[in-house]
Each structure stands twice: as C-alpha cells, then as structure tokens.
Amino acid sequence: MSDAPLHGPIHAVHERIGAAFAEFGGWLMPVSYSGTVAEHAAVREVVGVFDVSHLGKASVTGPGAAEFVNRCLTNDLRKIEPGRAQYTLCTDESGGVIDDLIAYWVSDDEVFLVPNAANTAAVVAALAAAAPADISVRDRHREYGVLAVQGPRSAEVLTAIGLPTEMGYMSYVDAELAIGGRSRTIRVCRTGYTGERGFELLPAWDDTAEVFEVVLAAVTEAGGLPAGLGARDTLRTEMGYPLHGHELSLDISPLQARCGWAVGWKKDEFFGRDALLAEKESGPTRRLRGLKAVGRGVPRADCVVRDAAGTAIGLCTSGTFSPTLKQGIALALIDTAPGVADGDRVVVDVRGRDLECEVVAPPFVETSTS
C-alpha cells in the first residue's frame, strides 16, 4: 500500500494558480498562494476562499438516526432542529476526544457529519460499533468537496454567484448553482473556522473544481484571495479554536480544552459520559489558556511553560505569529493547581530562550460571525 499523500478533487487547479503544498492529515493540501499574512488579512478584512475538501464526510441514516447520534456524541442535538448544524465531539469511554466535528441534522432519520480528515475512519468505526442493525453509518469522504468562503464580504460573494445567504448562524440549506447550463446541488452552511462571517459549501466531489472556479472568480472580484491552510491556522489560533491533535486528543478531554459547552451534561447517555461527569465533579487538572508574547518572539507547539519560580506548569499546544496583533501568541495546557490567572506572566522555553508571555483568555482578537 502506498504511503503517498492523497489529493483532493481540485489539486490540479491549486497547481495552476501557484499553491505551495504540504501534507496534512494524510492529504496534500495548499498551504498558501500569495503568502499566509496576505491571505490572513484578506479573510479578516475582505474575503477568502479555502479548499478544505480533505475534511471527512459521513452519514448516519435509518429509523431514529438523529436520536441514535444524540446517544453517542457529546452535544445535545435536541437543542437544534433539522436544517441546522452543531459543533460536537466524539469521545471514548475515558473521556478522551476521538474527534471534534460538525453534525448536520437533516431529518429524524438522517444526520450528516463532517469530522477531521485523519479521524473520519475512527469516528465512523465508533458509531458503527454502537449502531443497531437498522442504522447505517457510511464513510462518504470522497463523495463531497468542502469550500469555505470566509470574511466580511462572504455573503456578497455567494449572492454574486446565486447562492443563498440569509440562513442564521449554524443553519444550512441545500441549494442549486447553475454552471455552464447544468445545475449543481450544494449544501450551504453558515459556519466556519476563522471567527469571521462565513459559509461552508459542500458540492459533489466531481463538481468541486467547477464550483471553486466560480467562487474564486467572485472572491477575486470582491478584492479577496484564495487562502491556504497556513492562514486557516493563524486565523483559528487567534480565535482560540481547538485543532484535534493539538488542543484536543485522546489524552486531552473537552473540559481541559474549554469545550465543556459542547457537552450535553443533562443527557442520559453519550460516549464517555461517566468519565467526563467524574472529571467535571473533581475539576480538570489542566486547562487551555491563551499566551501573548511580551516583546519579540513566537511561542510554538510543544514549548514548555514555566511560572515565575521556574517550575514547569504546562505545554504549548499551538503557537504562531498573529498577523492581526503583530506579535507571538499561543494556546497552552496549563496546570490548574498553581492557580495561574489572566494577566499573570509566565515564561515559555523557545529553543532554550526564555520568552515572557502574558496569560490571557482567548480569543486574542475581536471578530464577529454575524
């Protein structure tokens, strides 16, 4: 079996428009086109389009599929209704996070899931193992592409190409987009991973290249840019959004990652419920905090965090240079026992050099998804 990274549905398009690539989650993905800082600024100030077709897709169908999903995943699906989407987590019995994902409630008998690329098989396996005989759990990774149109002018871009934009946050509709005399069905959801107003489009895999070309033309006309995973990471870090494998993992629980809001604590059943209730009762031993560099320097993932006395109290999970703030920022799991508070100073060991940082509560920047 080849270990070569997988290609998404529009790899050739990315090559043609000058993308730089890197492997992510087993897929060869565009990291940048014109540069991460420029693409970051375009999304914060105007609009950008990301190809994130590497994200997983799966469906759960059958009598009572929505109720079955609600018995498995952490968030309470009953808080929403068909036509809406919800951020949720798939945890194991120890309370560790198999993955975080978006659940689209289609009907009582169908839920569509978008997990992370590398974890799709694990999520499908966990749900399939728990499913009764009349519930089908299907991996549909290569049936759909995913394009994210993000930024203050994102609605203008969708309107220009004839897609709807009036749905509420975390709501979706299935719409038709005419290209070259043929209609393509696209799921349009008011969500994203940047902190800006935005939409995620799910066309059929084989239609994704044509849809991307149409969207990119409208984004360019609006003064925006195609954006790669480099900008996606700086944008989500500024918002304090977790990335599985960094802020969430089988060893990092939702409570430690400040994702307890995505747990339906009053539900009678979900994977890992007993372990998470016990952790909630005792309190997590560490918690995700934001760090803002004081002076020059950029904290990075896996850098040790020390208190004023020099005692190791945590570890950076993500770190980057913030194009918006023009300074280094990080997310870090900090021990709760020392009682570190927002505004306190800590030291991050960046390759043997001490970098003083201020402890802050994410997000690092003020944005709006409305």
C-alpha positions as CSV (number, residue, x, y, z in Angstrom):
1,M,0.0,0.0,0.0
2,S,1.3,3.4,-1.0
3,D,2.0,6.0,1.8
4,A,1.8,8.9,-0.7
5,P,-0.5,11.7,0.5
6,L,-4.0,11.8,-1.1
7,H,-5.1,14.5,-3.5
8,G,-8.3,16.4,-3.2
9,P,-10.8,17.0,-6.1
10,I,-9.1,20.2,-7.3
11,H,-5.4,19.5,-6.8
12,A,-4.7,20.4,-10.5
13,V,-6.4,23.8,-10.0
14,H,-4.2,24.6,-7.0
15,E,-1.2,23.7,-9.0
16,R,-2.3,26.0,-11.8
17,I,-2.8,29.0,-9.6
18,G,0.5,28.6,-7.8
19,A,-0.2,27.0,-4.5
20,A,2.6,25.8,-2.2
21,F,1.7,22.4,-0.7
22,A,2.2,20.4,2.5
23,E,0.9,17.2,3.8
24,F,-1.9,17.5,6.4
25,G,-4.0,14.6,7.8
26,G,-2.7,12.3,5.1
27,W,-3.7,14.7,2.3
28,L,-1.5,17.0,0.2
29,M,-3.1,20.4,0.8
30,P,-2.5,24.0,-0.4
31,V,-0.6,25.9,2.4
32,S,-0.5,29.3,0.7
33,Y,-0.8,31.0,-2.7
34,S,0.3,34.6,-2.2
35,G,1.6,34.3,1.4
36,T,0.0,33.4,4.7
37,V,0.0,37.0,6.0
38,A,-1.7,38.4,2.9
39,E,-4.3,35.6,2.9
40,H,-5.0,36.1,6.6
41,A,-5.5,39.8,6.1
42,A,-7.9,39.1,3.2
43,V,-10.1,36.9,5.3
44,R,-10.1,39.4,8.3
45,E,-10.7,42.4,6.1
46,V,-12.4,41.3,2.9
47,V,-13.0,37.7,1.9
48,G,-11.1,34.5,1.2
49,V,-11.9,31.0,-0.1
50,F,-10.3,27.8,1.3
51,D,-10.4,24.3,-0.2
52,V,-10.8,22.0,2.8
53,S,-12.1,19.0,0.9
54,H,-9.8,16.8,2.9
55,L,-12.3,17.1,5.8
56,G,-14.2,13.9,6.3
57,K,-17.8,13.3,5.5
58,A,-20.1,10.6,6.8
59,S,-23.8,9.9,7.1
60,V,-25.9,8.2,9.7
61,T,-29.3,7.0,8.3
62,G,-32.2,4.8,9.4
63,P,-35.2,4.9,11.7
64,G,-34.3,7.3,14.6
65,A,-30.8,8.1,13.3
66,A,-30.8,11.5,15.0
67,E,-31.7,10.1,18.4
68,F,-29.0,7.4,17.9
69,V,-26.4,10.1,17.1
70,N,-27.5,12.0,20.2
71,R,-26.9,9.0,22.3
72,C,-23.3,8.8,21.0
73,L,-21.9,12.3,20.5
74,T,-21.4,14.8,23.4
75,N,-23.6,17.8,22.4
76,D,-27.3,17.7,22.8
77,L,-28.8,17.5,19.3
78,R,-32.2,18.3,20.7
79,K,-31.0,21.9,21.2
80,I,-31.3,22.4,17.5
81,E,-33.6,21.2,14.7
82,P,-33.5,19.8,11.2
83,G,-31.8,22.4,8.9
84,R,-29.3,23.3,11.5
85,A,-25.7,22.2,12.3
86,Q,-24.0,21.7,15.6
87,Y,-20.4,21.5,16.9
88,T,-20.0,18.3,18.9
89,L,-17.4,15.8,20.0
90,C,-16.9,12.1,19.7
91,T,-15.2,10.9,22.9
92,D,-14.1,7.5,24.1
93,E,-15.1,5.8,27.3
94,S,-12.2,7.5,29.2
95,G,-13.4,11.0,28.1
96,G,-10.6,11.5,25.5
97,V,-11.6,13.1,22.2
98,I,-11.6,10.8,19.2
99,D,-12.5,13.9,17.1
100,D,-14.5,17.1,17.1
101,L,-16.9,17.5,14.2
102,I,-19.9,19.3,12.8
103,A,-23.2,17.4,12.8
104,Y,-25.8,18.5,10.2
105,W,-29.3,17.4,11.3
106,V,-31.1,16.5,8.0
107,S,-34.1,14.7,9.5
108,D,-35.1,12.4,12.3
109,D,-33.7,9.6,10.1
110,E,-30.5,11.2,8.8
111,V,-27.5,13.1,10.2
112,F,-24.6,14.2,8.1
113,L,-21.2,14.5,9.8
114,V,-18.1,16.4,8.9
115,P,-15.1,15.2,11.0
116,N,-11.4,15.9,10.6
117,A,-9.6,14.3,7.7
118,A,-7.4,11.9,9.7
119,N,-10.1,10.8,12.1
120,T,-13.0,10.0,9.8
121,A,-12.5,6.3,9.9
122,A,-12.2,6.3,13.7
123,V,-15.5,8.3,14.1
124,V,-17.3,6.0,11.6
125,A,-16.0,2.9,13.4
126,A,-17.1,4.2,16.8
127,L,-20.6,5.0,15.6
128,A,-20.9,1.8,13.6
129,A,-19.9,-0.4,16.5
130,A,-22.7,1.2,18.6
131,A,-25.3,1.2,15.8
132,P,-28.3,-1.2,15.9
133,A,-29.0,-3.2,12.8
134,D,-31.4,-0.8,11.2
135,I,-28.9,2.2,11.4
136,S,-26.4,2.6,8.7
137,V,-23.1,4.5,9.2
138,R,-21.3,5.3,5.9
139,D,-17.9,6.9,5.2
140,R,-18.6,9.4,2.4
141,H,-15.2,11.1,2.4
142,R,-14.8,11.2,-1.4
143,E,-18.4,12.0,-2.3
144,Y,-18.3,15.7,-1.4
145,G,-15.8,18.6,-1.5
146,V,-15.7,21.4,1.1
147,L,-15.1,25.0,0.2
148,A,-15.0,27.7,3.0
149,V,-15.8,31.2,2.0
150,Q,-14.9,33.4,4.9
151,G,-14.7,37.1,5.6
152,P,-16.8,40.3,5.9
153,R,-17.8,40.2,2.2
154,S,-18.5,36.4,2.1
155,A,-22.3,36.9,1.7
156,E,-21.6,39.3,-1.2
157,V,-19.6,36.6,-2.9
158,L,-22.3,34.0,-2.5
159,T,-25.0,36.4,-3.7
160,A,-23.0,37.2,-6.8
161,I,-22.9,33.6,-7.9
162,G,-26.6,32.9,-7.0
163,L,-26.3,31.0,-3.7
164,P,-28.5,31.9,-0.6
165,T,-27.0,33.7,2.4
166,E,-29.9,34.6,4.6
167,M,-29.8,31.5,6.9
168,G,-28.9,32.0,10.6
169,Y,-25.6,31.1,12.1
170,M,-25.1,27.3,12.1
171,S,-28.0,26.8,9.8
172,Y,-27.8,25.3,6.3
173,V,-29.8,24.9,3.1
174,D,-29.4,22.7,0.0
175,A,-29.3,25.0,-3.0
176,E,-28.8,24.8,-6.7
177,L,-26.0,26.5,-8.6
178,A,-26.1,26.7,-12.4
179,I,-22.7,26.4,-14.1
180,G,-22.4,26.0,-17.9
181,G,-26.1,25.3,-18.3
182,R,-26.1,22.5,-15.7
183,S,-27.4,22.7,-12.1
184,R,-25.2,21.5,-9.2
185,T,-26.7,20.8,-5.8
186,I,-24.6,22.4,-3.0
187,R,-25.2,22.3,0.8
188,V,-24.6,25.8,2.1
189,C,-23.9,26.3,5.8
190,R,-23.4,29.5,7.8
191,T,-20.3,28.4,9.7
192,G,-16.6,28.4,9.5
193,Y,-13.3,28.2,11.4
194,T,-12.0,31.7,11.2
195,G,-14.1,33.8,13.6
196,E,-15.4,35.8,10.6
197,R,-18.8,35.8,9.0
198,G,-18.6,32.9,6.5
199,F,-20.1,29.9,4.8
200,E,-19.0,26.4,4.0
201,L,-20.1,24.9,0.7
202,L,-20.4,21.1,0.1
203,P,-20.7,20.3,-3.6
204,A,-20.4,16.8,-5.0
205,W,-16.7,15.7,-5.2
206,D,-16.7,15.7,-9.0
207,D,-18.3,19.2,-9.2
208,T,-15.9,20.8,-6.7
209,A,-13.4,22.1,-9.3
210,E,-16.1,23.9,-11.3
211,V,-17.6,25.4,-8.2
212,F,-14.2,26.5,-6.9
213,E,-13.5,28.3,-10.1
214,V,-16.8,30.2,-10.0
215,V,-16.3,31.1,-6.3
216,L,-12.7,32.1,-6.8
217,A,-13.7,34.5,-9.6
218,A,-16.3,36.2,-7.3
219,V,-13.8,36.3,-4.4
220,T,-11.3,38.0,-6.7
221,E,-13.8,40.4,-8.0
222,A,-14.6,41.4,-4.4
223,G,-11.0,42.1,-3.7
224,G,-10.3,38.8,-1.8
225,L,-7.8,35.9,-2.2
226,P,-7.6,32.2,-2.3
227,A,-6.3,31.1,1.1
228,G,-4.4,28.0,2.3
229,L,-4.0,26.1,5.5
230,G,-1.3,28.5,6.8
231,A,-3.9,31.3,7.0
232,R,-6.5,28.9,8.3
233,D,-4.2,28.0,11.2
234,T,-3.3,31.6,12.1
235,L,-6.9,32.7,11.9
236,R,-8.2,29.8,14.1
237,T,-5.4,30.3,16.6
238,E,-6.3,34.0,17.0
239,M,-9.8,32.8,17.9
240,G,-8.6,30.1,20.3
241,Y,-10.4,27.4,18.3
242,P,-9.0,23.9,19.0
243,L,-7.4,21.7,16.4
244,H,-7.5,18.0,17.0
245,G,-4.1,16.6,17.7
246,H,-3.1,19.9,19.4
247,E,-5.8,21.2,21.7
248,L,-7.9,18.0,21.6
249,S,-6.9,14.4,21.6
250,L,-7.4,11.1,23.3
251,D,-5.3,12.5,26.1
252,I,-7.0,15.9,26.2
253,S,-10.6,16.0,27.4
254,P,-13.3,18.5,26.4
255,L,-13.1,20.1,29.9
256,Q,-9.3,20.6,29.6
257,A,-9.8,22.1,26.2
258,R,-12.5,24.5,27.3
259,C,-15.1,22.7,25.2
260,G,-17.4,21.7,28.1
261,W,-20.0,24.0,26.4
262,A,-20.2,21.3,23.7
263,V,-21.2,18.6,26.2
264,G,-24.9,17.9,26.9
265,W,-24.3,17.3,30.6
266,K,-28.0,16.6,31.3
267,K,-28.2,13.9,28.7
268,D,-28.6,10.3,30.0
269,E,-26.2,8.8,27.5
270,F,-23.2,9.6,25.3
271,F,-19.8,8.1,24.8
272,G,-17.5,8.8,27.8
273,R,-20.3,10.3,29.9
274,D,-19.3,8.8,33.2
275,A,-15.7,9.7,32.8
276,L,-16.5,13.3,31.9
277,L,-19.0,13.7,34.7
278,A,-16.4,12.5,37.2
279,E,-13.8,14.9,35.7
280,K,-16.3,17.8,35.9
281,E,-17.0,16.9,39.6
282,S,-13.3,16.8,40.6
283,G,-12.2,19.6,38.2
284,P,-9.7,19.2,35.4
285,T,-6.1,19.1,36.4
286,R,-5.1,21.3,33.5
287,R,-6.9,23.8,31.3
288,L,-6.3,25.5,28.0
289,R,-5.1,29.1,28.3
290,G,-4.0,31.8,25.9
291,L,-0.5,33.2,25.9
292,K,0.5,36.5,24.4
293,A,4.2,37.2,23.9
294,V,5.7,40.2,25.8
295,G,8.2,41.6,23.4
296,R,9.7,39.9,20.4
297,G,9.4,36.1,19.9
298,V,7.0,33.4,18.8
299,P,6.0,30.5,21.1
300,R,5.5,27.2,19.3
301,A,3.7,23.9,19.9
302,D,5.4,21.7,22.4
303,C,7.3,24.5,24.1
304,V,7.4,24.2,27.9
305,V,5.7,26.8,30.0
306,R,7.2,27.8,33.4
307,D,6.0,30.0,36.2
308,A,7.9,32.9,37.7
309,A,9.8,30.4,40.0
310,G,10.9,28.4,37.0
311,T,8.6,25.4,37.7
312,A,7.2,23.7,34.6
313,I,3.4,24.2,34.7
314,G,2.3,23.4,31.1
315,L,3.0,22.9,27.5
316,C,2.1,25.0,24.4
317,T,-0.3,23.1,22.1
318,S,-0.2,25.7,19.2
319,G,1.8,28.8,18.6
320,T,2.2,31.3,15.8
321,F,2.8,34.9,14.9
322,S,-0.5,36.8,14.9
323,P,-0.8,38.8,11.7
324,T,-3.5,40.9,13.3
325,L,-1.7,41.7,16.6
326,K,1.8,41.6,15.1
327,Q,3.0,39.5,18.0
328,G,3.5,35.9,19.0
329,I,0.6,34.0,20.5
330,A,0.0,30.5,21.7
331,L,-2.5,28.2,23.2
332,A,-1.2,26.1,26.1
333,L,-2.4,23.5,28.6
334,I,-1.6,24.9,32.0
335,D,-1.8,23.0,35.3
336,T,-4.8,24.3,37.4
337,A,-3.0,23.7,40.7
338,P,-0.7,26.7,40.6
339,G,-3.7,29.0,40.2
340,V,-2.4,31.0,37.2
341,A,-4.8,33.8,36.4
342,D,-5.4,36.0,33.4
343,G,-2.9,38.8,33.4
344,D,-0.1,36.8,35.1
345,R,3.3,36.5,33.4
346,V,4.8,33.1,32.5
347,V,7.9,32.1,30.6
348,V,7.9,29.9,27.5
349,D,11.1,28.0,26.6
350,V,11.5,28.6,22.9
351,R,14.5,26.5,21.8
352,G,16.4,27.3,25.0
353,R,15.5,31.0,25.1
354,D,13.1,32.4,27.7
355,L,10.1,34.2,26.2
356,E,8.0,36.1,28.6
357,C,4.2,35.8,27.9
358,E,1.0,37.2,29.4
359,V,-1.8,34.7,30.3
360,V,-5.0,35.8,28.5
361,A,-8.4,34.3,27.8
362,P,-9.0,33.6,24.1
363,P,-10.0,34.9,21.7
364,F,-6.9,37.1,21.1
365,V,-8.8,39.3,18.6
366,E,-12.4,40.6,18.5
367,T,-14.3,39.4,15.4
368,S,-17.9,38.6,14.5
369,T,-19.6,35.7,12.7
370,S,-22.8,37.7,12.4
